[in-house]
Amino acid sequence: MGMGPYTTFMDGEAFRGGMMEMGEEFGEIPPHWMTYVQVEDCDTTVAKAQDLGAKVMYPANDLPEVGRFAVLQDPQGAVFSVITLLNANP
């Protein structure tokens, strides 16, 4: 992914999560777990979330061979990601 080692968590052949080391490029962001919500269309979801008061923390971007994701913050301050996977696993 271009940001150092990335560990994947699998359930058989199905991807269930990943983990990476947070280096200096993350600045003051503390280590944390990021929750991802799988959505049908990342861009449509981001637009709808904004309409409902969410703030875009990281705009929709493509992850080669993975899909498209964005980081949002809800009106109460919770941060989470949405992702549309290229090859969605059940």
LINGINOR-V310247 format. One record per backbone hydrogen bond with DSSP energy under -0.5 kcal/mol. CO is the residue of the C=O (numbers start at 1). NH is the residue of the N-H. E is the energy in kcal/mol with one decimal. If there is no record, write none. Layout:
BEGIN
CO | NH | E
CO | NH | E
END
This chain:
BEGIN
4 | 3 | -0.6
5 | 21 | -0.7
7 | 19 | -2.4
8 | 10 | -0.5
9 | 16 | -3.2
9 | 17 | -1.2
11 | 13 | -0.6
11 | 14 | -1.9
14 | 11 | -2.9
17 | 9 | -3.2
19 | 7 | -3.2
21 | 23 | -0.8
23 | 26 | -1.9
24 | 27 | -2.2
26 | 29 | -2.0
33 | 35 | -0.5
35 | 81 | -3.0
36 | 38 | -0.6
37 | 83 | -2.2
41 | 45 | -2.3
42 | 46 | -2.6
43 | 47 | -2.2
44 | 48 | -2.3
45 | 49 | -2.7
46 | 50 | -2.4
47 | 51 | -2.1
48 | 52 | -1.5
49 | 54 | -2.9
50 | 53 | -1.9
55 | 57 | -0.7
55 | 73 | -2.3
58 | 71 | -2.3
61 | 69 | -2.5
62 | 64 | -0.6
63 | 66 | -2.6
63 | 67 | -1.9
66 | 86 | -3.1
67 | 63 | -3.6
68 | 84 | -3.0
69 | 61 | -2.6
70 | 82 | -2.2
71 | 57 | -2.3
71 | 58 | -1.8
72 | 80 | -2.3
73 | 55 | -2.8
74 | 77 | -2.4
78 | 74 | -2.7
80 | 72 | -3.3
81 | 37 | -2.4
82 | 70 | -1.9
83 | 39 | -2.6
83 | 85 | -0.6
84 | 68 | -2.3
85 | 88 | -0.5
END
